[in-house]
Amino acid sequence: MPTKKPSVDFEQSLSELEALVQQMEQGELSLEESLKAFERGIGLTRHCQERLSAAEQQVQTLMEQQGEMRLQPLDDTESEGE
């Protein structure tokens, strides 16, 4: 079954979210505009989280298929030699 392509990609959602945050931080929006922006921001945040989760699952699946399933910390600065 083919996967449905998202209507808005991650980068677009993140960019729109950043723009909304900037607008809200400036404090020039009315209460109604702020509430609408906040509501839109929540939706964008959820969309970004879902896309990141899907990407993580895809990477994990690919690693399992290659027989390379091993978890490694993102920050290698905590090695035994320190």
GIKA-V998588 format. One line per field, one symbol per residue. ss: DSSP state (H for helix, E for strand, C for the rest). phi: phi as a letter, one per 40 degrees, with the letter a starting at -180 (. if undefined). psi: psi as a letter, one per 20 degrees, with the letter a starting at -180 (. if undefined). A space follows every 50 residues. Layout:
ss->???
phi->???
psi->???
This chain:
ss->CCCCCCCCCHHHHHHHHHHHHHHHHHCCCCHHHHHHHHHHHHHHHHHHHH HHHHHHHHHHHHHHHCCCCCCCCCCCCCCCCC
phi->.ccccccbcdcccccccccccdccccgbccdccccccccccccccccccc ccccccccccccccccgbcacbccbccccccc
psi->pqqppqhprghgggghggggggghhhjjqrgghggggggghgghgggggg gggggghggggghhhikkoppqqhojilrhi.
